[in-house]
């Protein structure tokens, strides 16, 4: 059955406006989680998203938020699909997304580690990450905890201004 959307809105524009449930200052598009938006011949809007990591608990909320936004915009049939390959990388966060994270007091990630094909190298030592303070800009920061409010962020403290902040970890 072919359904006709009751909207003149651009489904991609609607999907690109949906914010991340854990980082509401950025959209799913800013994060690079929104992979594709297209309208099938039968009128169904198909949205493809990639989780920031395989166990991301926010995927259900992202999916529901996308469906609700597109329904509100007049698209009756919406299919949100999870795409796992290629795996999401922090390199997919847009420059605007990085700016919004920093403005929200969260240090954006640096470049993602180089990925190679084949076996994943084993590292037995601690992961060494650095991040400049998003509040004062000082590079003199220390990690307080490898995990913060979400598994994809670490908790850091600035030695210059003394303020704690979160840092999106490079993946």
DSSP file (Angstrom, degrees, kcal/mol; ACC not computed):
  #  RESIDUE AA STRUCTURE BP1 BP2  ACC     N-H-->O    O-->H-N    N-H-->O    O-->H-N    TCO  KAPPA ALPHA  PHI   PSI    X-CA   Y-CA   Z-CA
    1    1 A X              0   0    0      0, 0.0     2,-0.5     0, 0.0    41,-0.0   0.000 360.0 360.0 360.0 133.3    0.0    0.0    0.0
    2    2 A X        -     0   0    0     41,-0.1     2,-0.4     2,-0.0    41,-0.2  -0.817 360.0-163.1 -95.6 128.3    1.3    3.4   -0.9
    3    3 A X        -     0   0    0     39,-2.6     2,-0.6    -2,-0.5    74,-0.0  -0.875  11.6-138.3-110.3 146.6    0.7    6.2    1.6
    4    4 A X        -     0   0    0     -2,-0.4    72,-0.1    72,-0.0    39,-0.1  -0.900  21.3-124.2-105.3 121.0    1.0    9.8    0.8
    5    5 A X        -     0   0    0     -2,-0.6    70,-0.2     1,-0.1    69,-0.1  -0.320   8.8-144.0 -58.5 144.6    2.7   12.0    3.3
    6    6 A X  S    S+     0   0    0     68,-2.4     2,-0.4     2,-0.0    69,-0.2   0.064  73.5  85.7 -94.9  23.5    0.6   14.9    4.5
    7    7 A X        -     0   0    0     67,-0.4    67,-0.1     2,-0.1    -2,-0.1  -0.922  57.4-162.5-129.0 148.7    3.6   17.1    4.7
    8    8 A X        +     0   0    0     -2,-0.4    -1,-0.1    65,-0.1    66,-0.1   0.307  63.2 117.4-101.9   4.1    5.6   19.3    2.4
    9    9 A X  S    S-     0   0    0     64,-0.4     2,-0.6     1,-0.1    -2,-0.1  -0.298  75.9-109.3 -69.3 155.5    8.5   19.2    4.9
   10   10 A X     >  -     0   0    0      1,-0.2     4,-2.1     2,-0.0     5,-0.2  -0.786  21.8-149.6 -83.9 117.3   11.8   17.8    4.0
   11   11 A X  H  > S+     0   0    0     -2,-0.6     4,-2.6     1,-0.2     5,-0.2   0.858  96.8  53.8 -60.9 -33.7   12.1   14.5    5.9
   12   12 A X  H  > S+     0   0    0      2,-0.2     4,-2.8     1,-0.2    -1,-0.2   0.932 108.0  49.8 -64.4 -44.1   15.9   14.8    6.1
   13   13 A X  H  > S+     0   0    0      2,-0.2     4,-0.7     1,-0.2    -2,-0.2   0.889 111.2  49.4 -61.3 -39.6   15.6   18.3    7.6
   14   14 A X  H >< S+     0   0    0     -4,-2.1     3,-1.1     1,-0.2     4,-0.4   0.953 113.4  45.6 -63.6 -49.2   13.2   17.0   10.2
   15   15 A X  H >< S+     0   0    0     -4,-2.6     3,-1.3     1,-0.3    13,-0.3   0.877 108.3  57.5 -62.7 -37.9   15.5   14.1   11.1
   16   16 A X  H 3< S+     0   0    0     -4,-2.8    13,-0.4     1,-0.3    14,-0.3   0.676 100.6  58.7 -68.0 -15.7   18.5   16.4   11.2
   17   17 A X  T << S+     0   0    0     -3,-1.1     2,-0.3    -4,-0.7    -1,-0.3   0.565  78.6 108.7 -89.2  -8.5   16.8   18.5   13.8
   18   18 A X    <   -     0   0    0     -3,-1.3    10,-2.7    -4,-0.4    11,-0.4  -0.530  63.8-139.0 -74.0 128.9   16.4   15.7   16.4
   19   19 A X  B     -A   27   0A   0     -2,-0.3     8,-0.3     8,-0.3     2,-0.3  -0.481  20.7 -99.4 -88.5 158.7   18.7   16.1   19.3
   20   20 A X        -     0   0    0      6,-2.6     6,-0.2     3,-0.7    -1,-0.1  -0.563  26.5-137.2 -72.2 134.6   20.7   13.4   21.1
   21   21 A X  S    S+     0   0    0     -2,-0.3     3,-0.3     1,-0.2    -1,-0.1   0.769 103.1  38.2 -68.8 -23.4   18.9   12.3   24.3
   22   22 A X  S    S+     0   0    0      1,-0.2     2,-0.3     2,-0.0    -1,-0.2   0.695 127.6  33.2 -97.3 -22.7   22.1   12.3   26.3
   23   23 A X    >   +     0   0    0      3,-0.2     3,-2.3     1,-0.1    -3,-0.7  -0.657  69.8 176.6-130.6  74.0   23.7   15.3   24.8
   24   24 A X  T 3  S+     0   0    0      1,-0.3    -1,-0.1    -3,-0.3    -3,-0.1   0.550  71.1  71.9 -66.1  -6.2   20.8   17.7   24.0
   25   25 A X  T 3  S+     0   0    0     -6,-0.1     2,-0.3    -3,-0.1    -1,-0.3   0.610  99.0  54.1 -81.4  -9.6   23.0   20.5   22.8
   26   26 A X  S <  S-     0   0    0     -3,-2.3    -6,-2.6    -6,-0.2    -3,-0.2  -0.915  78.8-129.6-124.3 151.1   23.8   18.5   19.6
   27   27 A X  B  >  -A   19   0A   0     -2,-0.3     4,-1.9    -8,-0.3    -8,-0.3  -0.477  30.4-109.4 -88.9 165.9   21.7   16.8   17.0
   28   28 A X  H  >>S+     0   0    0    -10,-2.7     5,-1.7   -13,-0.3     6,-1.5   0.837 124.0  53.3 -62.3 -31.5   22.0   13.3   15.8
   29   29 A X  H >45S+     0   0    0    -13,-0.4     3,-0.9   -11,-0.4    -1,-0.2   0.915 104.8  53.4 -68.4 -42.7   23.3   14.8   12.6
   30   30 A X  H 345S+     0   0    0    -14,-0.3    64,-2.8     1,-0.2    67,-0.3   0.890 110.6  48.5 -56.5 -39.4   25.9   16.8   14.5
   31   31 A X  H 3<5S-     0   0    0     -4,-1.9    -1,-0.2    62,-0.2    -2,-0.2   0.635 110.8-121.6 -77.4 -13.8   27.1   13.6   16.1
   32   32 A X  T <<5S+     0   0    0     -3,-0.9    -3,-0.2    -4,-0.6    57,-0.1   0.603  82.5 117.7  81.0  10.3   27.3   11.7   12.8
   33   33 A X      < +     0   0    0     -5,-1.7    17,-2.0    -6,-0.2     2,-0.7   0.832  54.6  80.0 -77.5 -34.1   24.8    9.1   14.2
   34   34 A X  E     +B   49   0B   0     -6,-1.5    15,-0.2    15,-0.2     3,-0.1  -0.660  57.3 169.7 -76.7 112.6   22.2   10.0   11.5
   35   35 A X  E     -     0   0B   0     13,-2.9     2,-0.3    -2,-0.7    14,-0.2   0.869  54.4  -4.8 -95.9 -43.0   23.4    8.1    8.5
   36   36 A X  E     -B   48   0B   0     12,-1.5    12,-2.9     2,-0.0     2,-0.4  -0.997  44.8-169.1-155.9 148.2   20.7    8.3    5.8
   37   37 A X  E     +B   47   0B   0     -2,-0.3     2,-0.3    10,-0.2    10,-0.2  -0.975  25.8 153.6-138.6 124.9   17.2    9.6    5.3
   38   38 A X  E     -B   46   0B   0      8,-2.3     8,-3.2    -2,-0.4     2,-0.5  -0.979  38.7-125.8-148.1 159.3   15.2    8.6    2.2
   39   39 A X  E     -B   45   0B   0     -2,-0.3     6,-0.2     6,-0.2     5,-0.1  -0.947  27.0-142.3-110.5 123.4   11.6    8.2    1.0
   40   40 A X    >   -     0   0    0      4,-3.0     3,-2.0    -2,-0.5     0, 0.0  -0.273  30.9-100.0 -76.9 167.5   10.8    4.8   -0.5
   41   41 A X  T 3  S+     0   0    0      1,-0.3    -1,-0.1     2,-0.1    -2,-0.0   0.790 123.3  57.1 -59.2 -29.8    8.4    4.4   -3.5
   42   42 A X  T 3  S-     0   0    0    -40,-0.1   -39,-2.6     2,-0.1    -1,-0.3   0.423 123.1-103.4 -84.4   3.3    5.6    3.4   -1.1
   43   43 A X  S <  S+     0   0    0     -3,-2.0    34,-0.3     1,-0.3     2,-0.3   0.338  73.9 142.3  94.4  -6.2    5.9    6.7    0.8
   44   44 A X        -     0   0    0     32,-0.1    -4,-3.0    -5,-0.1     2,-0.6  -0.512  47.8-137.3 -70.8 131.0    7.8    5.2    3.8
   45   45 A X  E     -Bc  39  78B   0     32,-2.9    34,-2.9    -2,-0.3     2,-0.5  -0.818  19.6-159.2 -87.8 120.8   10.5    7.5    5.3
   46   46 A X  E     -Bc  38  79B   0     -8,-3.2    -8,-2.3    -2,-0.6     2,-0.4  -0.901   8.4-172.3-105.6 125.4   13.5    5.3    6.0
   47   47 A X  E     -Bc  37  80B   0     32,-2.5    34,-3.5    -2,-0.5     2,-0.5  -0.963   6.3-158.9-118.1 132.1   16.0    6.6    8.5
   48   48 A X  E     +Bc  36  81B   0    -12,-2.9   -13,-2.9    -2,-0.4   -12,-1.5  -0.948  13.8 176.9-113.8 131.0   19.3    4.9    9.2
   49   49 A X  E     -Bc  34  82B   0     32,-2.6    34,-3.0    -2,-0.5     2,-0.4  -0.938  17.8-149.4-129.7 152.8   21.3    5.5   12.4
   50   50 A X        -     0   0    0    -17,-2.0    34,-0.1    -2,-0.3    32,-0.1  -0.987  23.3-123.1-122.5 128.0   24.5    4.1   13.8
   51   51 A X        -     0   0    0     -2,-0.4    37,-0.6    32,-0.2     3,-0.1  -0.333  16.0-126.2 -68.3 151.4   25.1    3.8   17.6
   52   52 A X  S    S-     0   0    0      1,-0.2     2,-0.3    35,-0.1    -1,-0.1   0.806  97.3  -0.7 -66.9 -28.6   28.1    5.4   19.1
   53   53 A X  S >  S-     0   0    0     36,-0.0     3,-2.0    34,-0.0    -1,-0.2  -0.965  84.4-102.1-154.8 160.8   28.9    2.0   20.5
   54   54 A X  T 3  S+     0   0    0     -2,-0.3    -3,-0.1     1,-0.3    -2,-0.0   0.725 118.3  45.1 -62.5 -24.4   27.2   -1.4   20.3
   55   55 A X  T 3  S+     0   0    0     -4,-0.0    -1,-0.3     4,-0.0     2,-0.3   0.154  75.2 149.0-102.4  19.6   25.7   -1.2   23.8
   56   56 A X    X   -     0   0    0     -3,-2.0     3,-1.2     1,-0.2    -5,-0.0  -0.359  33.8-160.3 -60.8 115.5   24.4    2.4   23.6
   57   57 A X  T 3  S+     0   0    0     -2,-0.3     3,-0.4     1,-0.2     4,-0.3   0.593  82.9  69.3 -73.9  -9.0   21.2    2.5   25.8
   58   58 A X  T 3> S+     0   0    0      1,-0.2     4,-2.7     2,-0.1    -1,-0.2   0.520  70.7  92.2 -86.4  -4.6   20.0    5.7   24.1
   59   59 A X  H <> S+     0   0    0     -3,-1.2     4,-2.7     1,-0.2    -1,-0.2   0.888  84.2  51.5 -59.5 -41.2   19.3    4.0   20.7
   60   60 A X  H  > S+     0   0    0     -3,-0.4     4,-2.4     1,-0.2    -1,-0.2   0.897 112.3  46.3 -62.9 -39.8   15.6    3.2   21.6
   61   61 A X  H  > S+     0   0    0     -4,-0.3     4,-2.9     2,-0.2     5,-0.2   0.905 111.7  51.3 -70.0 -41.3   15.1    6.9   22.6
   62   62 A X  H  X S+     0   0    0     -4,-2.7     4,-2.3     2,-0.2    -2,-0.2   0.947 111.6  48.0 -57.9 -48.0   16.8    8.1   19.4
   63   63 A X  H  X S+     0   0    0     -4,-2.7     4,-2.4     1,-0.2    -2,-0.2   0.937 113.9  46.0 -58.7 -49.0   14.6    5.8   17.4
   64   64 A X  H  X S+     0   0    0     -4,-2.4     4,-2.8     1,-0.2     5,-0.2   0.903 111.4  52.0 -63.0 -41.9   11.4    7.0   19.1
   65   65 A X  H  X S+     0   0    0     -4,-2.9     4,-2.4     2,-0.2    -1,-0.2   0.892 110.8  48.2 -62.3 -39.9   12.4   10.6   18.9
   66   66 A X  H  X S+     0   0    0     -4,-2.3     4,-2.3    -5,-0.2     5,-0.2   0.932 112.9  47.5 -65.7 -45.6   13.0   10.3   15.1
   67   67 A X  H  X S+     0   0    0     -4,-2.4     4,-2.6     1,-0.2    -2,-0.2   0.942 114.0  47.1 -60.7 -48.1    9.6    8.5   14.6
   68   68 A X  H  X S+     0   0    0     -4,-2.8     4,-2.8     1,-0.2    -2,-0.2   0.908 112.1  49.8 -61.6 -43.6    7.7   11.1   16.7
   69   69 A X  H  X S+     0   0    0     -4,-2.4     4,-1.4    -5,-0.2    -1,-0.2   0.913 113.9  44.9 -63.4 -42.2    9.4   14.1   14.9
   70   70 A X  H  <>S+     0   0    0     -4,-2.3     5,-2.6     2,-0.2     4,-0.2   0.881 112.9  50.4 -71.6 -37.2    8.6   12.7   11.5
   71   71 A X  H ><5S+     0   0    0     -4,-2.6     3,-1.9    -5,-0.2    -2,-0.2   0.940 110.0  50.7 -62.1 -46.2    5.0   11.8   12.5
   72   72 A X  H 3<5S+     0   0    0     -4,-2.8    -1,-0.2     1,-0.3    -2,-0.2   0.826 106.7  55.7 -60.5 -30.5    4.5   15.3   13.8
   73   73 A X  T 3<5S-     0   0    0     -4,-1.4   -64,-0.4    -5,-0.2    -1,-0.3   0.473 129.4 -95.8 -82.8  -0.8    5.8   16.7   10.5
   74   74 A X  T < 5S+     0   0    0     -3,-1.9   -68,-2.4     1,-0.2     2,-0.7   0.649  82.4 130.5 100.5  16.2    3.2   14.7    8.6
   75   75 A X      < -     0   0    0     -5,-2.6    -1,-0.2   -70,-0.2    -2,-0.1  -0.885  32.3-174.4-103.8 105.6    5.0   11.5    7.6
   76   76 A X        +     0   0    0     -2,-0.7     2,-0.6     1,-0.2    -1,-0.2   0.821  68.7  53.0 -73.4 -31.6    2.7    8.6    8.6
   77   77 A X        +     0   0    0    -34,-0.3   -32,-2.9    -7,-0.1     2,-0.4  -0.910  65.6 165.6-113.3 114.1    5.0    5.7    7.8
   78   78 A X  E     -c   45   0B   0     -2,-0.6     2,-0.5   -34,-0.2   -32,-0.2  -0.989  15.9-171.3-129.9 133.6    8.5    5.8    9.3
   79   79 A X  E     -c   46   0B   0    -34,-2.9   -32,-2.5    -2,-0.4     2,-0.6  -0.956   6.7-165.2-126.0 110.1   11.1    3.0    9.5
   80   80 A X  E     -c   47   0B   0     -2,-0.5     2,-0.4   -34,-0.2   -32,-0.2  -0.864  12.5-169.0 -98.7 123.3   14.2    3.7   11.6
   81   81 A X  E     -c   48   0B   0    -34,-3.5   -32,-2.6    -2,-0.6     2,-0.5  -0.863  18.7-131.7-115.9 144.8   16.9    1.1   11.0
   82   82 A X  E     -c   49   0B   0     -2,-0.4     2,-0.5   -34,-0.2   -32,-0.2  -0.841  18.7-164.6 -95.5 127.5   20.2    0.5   12.9
   83   83 A X        +     0   0    0    -34,-3.0   -32,-0.2    -2,-0.5     3,-0.1  -0.961  10.1 179.6-113.6 122.3   23.3    0.3   10.7
   84   84 A X        +     0   0    0     -2,-0.5     2,-0.4     1,-0.1    -1,-0.1   0.631  45.8 101.2 -99.5 -15.6   26.3   -1.2   12.4
   85   85 A X  S    S+     0   0    0      1,-0.1     2,-0.2     2,-0.1    -1,-0.1  -0.984  78.2  28.9-129.1 133.8   28.9   -1.2    9.6
   86   86 A X  S    S-     0   0    0     -2,-0.4    -1,-0.1    -3,-0.1     3,-0.1   0.592 103.2-121.1 -70.1 156.2   31.0    0.8    9.3
   87   87 A X        -     0   0    0     -2,-0.2    -2,-0.1     1,-0.1    -3,-0.1  -0.341  32.5 -97.7 -65.1 144.3   31.2    1.3   13.1
   88   88 A X        -     0   0    0    -37,-0.6     2,-0.3    -4,-0.1    -1,-0.1  -0.255  40.7-163.7 -60.6 148.9   30.6    4.9   14.3
   89   89 A X    >   -     0   0    0    -57,-0.1     3,-2.2    -3,-0.1     4,-0.2  -0.979  31.6-124.6-134.1 147.0   33.7    7.0   14.9
   90   90 A X  G >  S+     0   0    0     -2,-0.3     3,-1.6     1,-0.3    19,-0.1   0.710 108.3  75.0 -63.2 -17.5   34.1   10.2   16.9
   91   91 A X  G 3  S+     0   0    0      1,-0.3    -1,-0.3   -59,-0.0   -59,-0.1   0.693  83.6  67.8 -65.4 -16.7   35.7   11.6   13.7
   92   92 A X  G <  S+     0   0    0     -3,-2.2     2,-0.3   -61,-0.2    -1,-0.3   0.578  72.5 107.7 -80.2  -9.2   32.1   11.7   12.3
   93   93 A X  S <  S-     0   0    0     -3,-1.6   -62,-0.2    -4,-0.2   -63,-0.1  -0.557  74.5-124.5 -69.6 128.1   31.2   14.5   14.8
   94   94 A X     >  -     0   0    0    -64,-2.8     4,-2.4    -2,-0.3     5,-0.2  -0.186  16.7-110.2 -70.5 164.4   30.8   17.6   12.7
   95   95 A X  H  > S+     0   0    0      1,-0.2     4,-2.1     2,-0.2     5,-0.1   0.887 123.4  51.2 -59.9 -39.0   32.8   20.8   13.4
   96   96 A X  H  > S+     0   0    0      2,-0.2     4,-2.6     1,-0.2    -1,-0.2   0.898 108.4  51.4 -65.5 -40.4   29.5   22.4   14.5
   97   97 A X  H  > S+     0   0    0    -67,-0.3     4,-2.3     2,-0.2    -2,-0.2   0.898 109.6  49.5 -62.6 -40.8   28.8   19.5   16.8
   98   98 A X  H  X S+     0   0    0     -4,-2.4     4,-2.3     2,-0.2    10,-0.2   0.897 111.3  49.7 -64.2 -40.8   32.3   19.9   18.4
   99   99 A X  H  X S+     0   0    0     -4,-2.1     4,-2.5     1,-0.2    -2,-0.2   0.923 111.1  48.8 -64.0 -44.2   31.6   23.6   18.8
  100  100 A X  H  X S+     0   0    0     -4,-2.6     4,-1.6     2,-0.2    -2,-0.2   0.883 109.8  52.1 -64.4 -39.5   28.3   22.9   20.5
  101  101 A X  H  <>S+     0   0    0     -4,-2.3     5,-2.7     2,-0.2     3,-0.3   0.956 111.9  45.7 -60.3 -49.6   29.8   20.3   22.8
  102  102 A X  H ><5S+     0   0    0     -4,-2.3     3,-1.7     1,-0.2    -2,-0.2   0.899 110.9  52.5 -61.9 -41.2   32.5   22.7   24.0
  103  103 A X  H 3<5S+     0   0    0     -4,-2.5    -1,-0.2     1,-0.3    -2,-0.2   0.802 107.2  54.3 -64.8 -27.2   29.9   25.5   24.4
  104  104 A X  T 3<5S-     0   0    0     -4,-1.6    -1,-0.3    -3,-0.3    -2,-0.2   0.334 125.6-102.6 -87.0   6.8   28.0   23.1   26.6
  105  105 A X  T < 5S+     0   0    0     -3,-1.7    61,-0.7     1,-0.2     2,-0.5   0.652  85.3 121.1  84.1  15.5   31.0   22.5   28.8
  106  106 A X  E   < -d  166   0C   0     -5,-2.7     2,-0.4    -6,-0.2    -1,-0.2  -0.960  63.9-126.6-115.5 124.5   31.9   19.1   27.3
  107  107 A X  E     -d  167   0C   0     59,-3.0    61,-2.4    -2,-0.5    26,-0.1  -0.530  27.0-130.8 -69.6 124.4   35.3   18.6   25.8
  108  108 A X        -     0   0    0     -2,-0.4    24,-0.2   -10,-0.2    62,-0.1  -0.342  31.1 -95.0 -70.9 158.9   35.0   17.3   22.3
  109  109 A X        -     0   0    0     60,-0.2    -1,-0.1   -19,-0.1    60,-0.1  -0.308  30.3-129.8 -72.2 157.0   37.1   14.3   21.3
  110  110 A X        -     0   0    0      1,-0.2    -1,-0.1    58,-0.2   -20,-0.0  -0.108  60.4 -43.4 -82.4-166.9   40.4   14.5   19.6
  111  111 A X        -     0   0    0      1,-0.1    -1,-0.2    59,-0.1    59,-0.1  -0.340  69.3-109.5 -61.8 142.6   41.1   12.4   16.5
  112  112 A X        -     0   0    0      1,-0.1    -1,-0.1    -3,-0.1     3,-0.1  -0.363  42.0 -91.1 -68.8 151.9   39.9    8.8   16.7
  113  113 A X        -     0   0    0      1,-0.1     2,-0.2    -2,-0.0    -1,-0.1  -0.317  51.4 -93.9 -61.2 148.2   42.6    6.1   17.0
  114  114 A X        -     0   0    0     -3,-0.1     2,-0.5     1,-0.1    -1,-0.1  -0.452  40.9-146.0 -64.9 129.6   43.8    4.7   13.7
  115  115 A X        -     0   0    0     -2,-0.2     2,-0.3    -3,-0.1    -1,-0.1  -0.847  15.1-169.3-101.2 134.7   41.8    1.6   12.8
  116  116 A X        -     0   0    0     -2,-0.5     2,-0.2     3,-0.1     0, 0.0  -0.815  25.3-109.4-115.7 160.2   43.4   -1.3   10.9
  117  117 A X  S    S+     0   0    0     -2,-0.3     2,-0.2     3,-0.0    -1,-0.0  -0.554  82.6  32.0 -82.0 155.5   42.0   -4.3    9.3
  118  118 A X  S    S+     0   0    0     -2,-0.2    -2,-0.1     2,-0.0     0, 0.0  -0.607 106.5   6.0  98.3-160.1   42.6   -7.6   11.0
  119  119 A X  S    S-     0   0    0     -2,-0.2     2,-0.5     1,-0.1    -3,-0.1  -0.210  74.0-114.5 -62.6 147.3   43.1   -8.4   14.6
  120  120 A X        -     0   0    0      1,-0.1    -1,-0.1    -5,-0.0     2,-0.1  -0.705  35.7-116.7 -81.0 125.5   42.5   -5.7   17.2
  121  121 A X        -     0   0    0     -2,-0.5     2,-0.5     1,-0.1    -1,-0.1  -0.375  25.2-129.0 -65.9 141.6   45.8   -5.0   18.9
  122  122 A X        -     0   0    0     -2,-0.1     2,-0.5     2,-0.0    -1,-0.1  -0.792  22.7-172.3 -94.4 128.7   45.8   -5.7   22.7
  123  123 A X        -     0   0    0     -2,-0.5     4,-0.1     1,-0.1    -2,-0.0  -0.981  10.0-175.7-122.1 120.3   47.0   -3.0   25.0
  124  124 A X        +     0   0    0     -2,-0.5    -1,-0.1     2,-0.1     2,-0.1   0.610  61.2  82.6 -91.5 -13.0   47.5   -3.9   28.7
  125  125 A X  S    S-     0   0    0      1,-0.1    -2,-0.1     3,-0.0     3,-0.0  -0.370  93.9 -81.3 -85.3 169.2   48.3   -0.5   29.9
  126  126 A X        -     0   0    0      1,-0.1     2,-0.4    -2,-0.1    -1,-0.1  -0.362  48.0-104.7 -68.5 149.8   45.9    2.3   30.7
  127  127 A X        -     0   0    0     -3,-0.1     2,-0.7    -4,-0.1    -1,-0.1  -0.613  31.9-146.2 -73.8 128.9   44.4    4.3   27.9
  128  128 A X        +     0   0    0     -2,-0.4     2,-0.3    -3,-0.0    -1,-0.0  -0.876  25.8 169.9-102.4 111.9   46.0    7.8   27.9
  129  129 A X        -     0   0    0     -2,-0.7     2,-0.3     2,-0.0    14,-0.2  -0.895  14.5-162.2-118.2 150.6   43.7   10.5   26.8
  130  130 A X        +     0   0    0     -2,-0.3     2,-0.3    12,-0.1   -20,-0.2  -0.955  10.4 173.8-128.0 152.4   44.1   14.2   26.9
  131  131 A X        -     0   0    0     -2,-0.3     2,-0.2     8,-0.3    10,-0.1  -0.954  27.2-126.9-156.4 136.8   41.6   17.0   26.6
  132  132 A X        -     0   0    0     -2,-0.3     2,-0.3   -24,-0.2     7,-0.3  -0.566  42.5 -95.8 -79.8 150.0   41.7   20.7   27.0
  133  133 A X     >  -     0   0    0      5,-3.0     4,-1.7    -2,-0.2    -1,-0.1  -0.489  25.3-151.3 -66.1 125.7   39.3   22.3   29.5
  134  134 A X  T  4 S+     0   0    0     -2,-0.3   -29,-0.2   -29,-0.2    -1,-0.2   0.619  93.5  52.1 -74.2  -9.4   36.2   23.5   27.6
  135  135 A X  T  4 S+     0   0    0    -30,-0.1    -1,-0.2     3,-0.1    -2,-0.0   0.887 130.9   6.2 -92.1 -46.0   35.7   26.3   30.2
  136  136 A X  T  4 S-     0   0    0      2,-0.1    -2,-0.2     0, 0.0    -4,-0.0   0.540  92.5-121.9-116.6 -10.1   39.2   28.0   30.3
  137  137 A X     <  +     0   0    0     -4,-1.7     2,-0.1     1,-0.3    -3,-0.1   0.418  56.7 150.0  87.2  -2.3   41.0   26.3   27.4
  138  138 A X        -     0   0    0      1,-0.1    -5,-3.0    -6,-0.1    -1,-0.3  -0.412  41.7-153.0 -68.3 137.0   43.9   24.9   29.6
  139  139 A X  S    S+     0   0    0     -7,-0.3     2,-1.7     1,-0.1    -8,-0.3   0.529  73.0 100.4 -81.9  -5.3   45.5   21.7   28.4
  140  140 A X        +     0   0    0    -10,-0.1    19,-2.9    -7,-0.1    20,-0.7  -0.573  54.1 135.7 -84.7  81.1   46.5   20.9   32.0
  141  141 A X  E     -E  158   0C   0     -2,-1.7     2,-0.4    17,-0.2    17,-0.2  -0.872  39.4-151.9-127.4 159.7   43.7   18.5   32.9
  142  142 A X  E     -E  157   0C   0     15,-2.5    15,-2.4    -2,-0.3     2,-0.4  -0.987  23.0-115.8-133.4 141.8   43.5   15.1   34.6
  143  143 A X  E     -E  156   0C   0     -2,-0.4    13,-0.3    13,-0.2     3,-0.1  -0.640  25.8-179.1 -78.1 126.4   41.1   12.2   34.3
  144  144 A X  E    S+     0   0C   0     11,-2.9     2,-0.3    -2,-0.4    12,-0.2   0.803  73.1   2.8 -91.0 -36.6   39.1   11.6   37.4
  145  145 A X  E     -E  155   0C   0     10,-2.0    10,-2.4     1,-0.1    -1,-0.4  -0.982  58.8-135.9-152.3 138.6   37.1    8.7   36.1
  146  146 A X  S    S+     0   0    0     -2,-0.3     2,-0.4     8,-0.2    23,-0.1   0.726  96.9  48.5 -66.5 -20.4   37.2    6.7   32.8
  147  147 A X        +     0   0    0      7,-0.1     8,-0.2     8,-0.1     7,-0.2  -0.942  64.0 171.8-124.1 145.8   33.4    6.8   32.9
  148  148 A X        -     0   0    0      5,-1.5     7,-0.1     2,-1.4     6,-0.1  -0.128  66.6 -38.4-121.9-141.8   31.1    9.7   33.4
  149  149 A X  S    S+     0   0    0     -2,-0.1     2,-0.3     5,-0.1     5,-0.1   0.790 134.1  25.8 -61.6 -27.6   27.3   10.1   33.1
  150  150 A X  S >  S-     0   0    0      3,-0.1     3,-1.7     1,-0.0    -2,-1.4  -0.931  86.6-114.7-132.0 159.1   27.5    7.9   30.0
  151  151 A X  T 3  S+     0   0    0     -2,-0.3    -2,-0.0     1,-0.3    -1,-0.0   0.715 112.2  61.8 -66.7 -20.2   30.0    5.2   29.0
  152  152 A X  T 3  S+     0   0    0     -5,-0.1    17,-2.5    16,-0.1     2,-0.3   0.439 100.1  64.9 -87.8   2.6   31.1    7.3   26.0
  153  153 A X  E <   - F   0 168C   0     -3,-1.7    -5,-1.5    15,-0.2     2,-0.3  -0.930  65.9-151.7-124.8 150.8   32.3   10.1   28.2
  154  154 A X  E     - F   0 167C   0     13,-2.6    13,-2.3    -2,-0.3     2,-0.5  -0.820  21.2-121.5-111.9 156.2   35.1   10.4   30.9
  155  155 A X  E     +EF 145 166C   0    -10,-2.4   -11,-2.9    -2,-0.3   -10,-2.0  -0.883  37.7 173.9-100.8 126.6   35.1   12.8   33.9
  156  156 A X  E     -EF 143 165C   0      9,-3.3     9,-2.7    -2,-0.5     2,-0.4  -0.807  21.0-145.7-126.5 166.6   38.1   15.2   34.0
  157  157 A X  E     -EF 142 164C   0    -15,-2.4   -15,-2.5    -2,-0.3     2,-0.5  -0.999  17.9-128.3-135.3 138.4   39.2   18.1   36.1
  158  158 A X  E  >  -E  141   0C   0      5,-2.6     4,-1.2    -2,-0.4   -17,-0.2  -0.718   8.6-158.9 -85.8 128.7   41.1   21.2   35.0
  159  159 A X  T  4 S+     0   0    0    -19,-2.9   -18,-0.1    -2,-0.5    -1,-0.1   0.758  90.2  53.2 -76.7 -24.1   44.2   21.9   37.1
  160  160 A X  T  4 S+     0   0    0    -20,-0.7    -1,-0.1     1,-0.1   -19,-0.1   0.953 127.7  14.7 -77.0 -51.3   44.2   25.5   36.0
  161  161 A X  T  4 S-     0   0    0      2,-0.1    -2,-0.2   -23,-0.1    -1,-0.1   0.560  94.5-130.4-103.3  -9.3   40.6   26.6   36.9
  162  162 A X     <  +     0   0    0     -4,-1.2     2,-0.2     1,-0.2    -3,-0.1   0.427  58.7 138.3  80.3  -1.7   39.8   23.6   39.1
  163  163 A X        -     0   0    0     -6,-0.1    -5,-2.6     1,-0.1    -1,-0.2  -0.539  49.7-130.9 -82.5 141.3   36.5   22.9   37.4
  164  164 A X  E     + F   0 157C   0     -7,-0.2     2,-0.3    -2,-0.2    -7,-0.3  -0.572  33.2 169.6 -80.8 153.3   35.3   19.3   36.6
  165  165 A X  E     - F   0 156C   0     -9,-2.7    -9,-3.3    -2,-0.2     2,-0.3  -0.983  31.1-111.8-156.9 161.8   34.1   18.6   33.0
  166  166 A X  E     -dF 106 155C   0    -61,-0.7   -59,-3.0    -2,-0.3     2,-0.4  -0.682  22.8-157.4 -97.1 155.0   33.2   15.7   30.8
  167  167 A X  E     -dF 107 154C   0    -13,-2.3   -13,-2.6    -2,-0.3     2,-0.5  -0.994  18.7-128.8-133.9 124.3   35.1   14.6   27.8
  168  168 A X  E     - F   0 153C   0    -61,-2.4   -15,-0.2    -2,-0.4   -58,-0.2  -0.630  36.5-125.9 -72.0 122.3   33.7   12.6   24.9
  169  169 A X        -     0   0    0    -17,-2.5     2,-0.3    -2,-0.5   -60,-0.2  -0.416  20.6-107.6 -74.8 144.6   36.1    9.7   24.5
  170  170 A X              0   0    0      1,-0.2    -1,-0.1    -2,-0.1   -59,-0.1  -0.534 360.0 360.0 -71.4 129.0   37.8    9.0   21.1
  171  171 A X              0   0    0     -2,-0.3    -1,-0.2    -3,-0.0   -59,-0.1   0.304 360.0 360.0-128.0 360.0   36.4    5.9   19.5
